[in-house]
Amino acid sequence: MDGEALQKTAADHAEGLPGAGLEHPFGPEWEVYKVRGKVFMLMTQVTGERMVILKSAPDEAAALRHEHTEITPGYHMNKKHWITLQGGNTIDGTLVKELVTDSYLRVVRGLPKSQQPVDPHAYGLRT
């Protein structure tokens, strides 16, 4: 998946998540997706490469970085809790959507229950 497709897949998926919204608090070159005012995804190409930056559990982040050369520590973010995705051969649309959803749910879990747009423990589960 190239960088353009990566960002389009991530953005399309993020826009469908309950309570998610796009902002540009750092200028037009940064797309920042938030839920209830909290960031769960950033997209930019300020380095010349298109990238998607997502929240991740530290152990999962380490495993993802080990498995995929296109996944690196979070660009300009806490390297332990954030990852950066760039276009490449080992990343597909399914993985991108899973990682966007995981980042979103990590942020939702941190919100007070009254502000959670979905139940983070049940969201996406098939019944």
C-alpha angles and dihedrals in degrees: 000000000000123000095260093052090045092056094042092051092047094046094046091050095045092051090058095055115105113262094002120139140177122237136170104212093149097046134277094301092067123064108197121191117201139178115208090345096309122115118240101159139022128188129192145139098208090130092053091258122093111241142177118208119202140175115250140172109263095241092046091047091054092049092048092050089050093050100041126044088199091063115079136161115296113286108240090348137097101298092213098053104030134059133196121220122201130179118279149123100280098054121080135177094263092056092046092052092047092051093047091050092047092051091048093049092048089058094043090053089058094055123092109267091247090060098044109113090201138016099264092206095054104030112121095008114134117231 
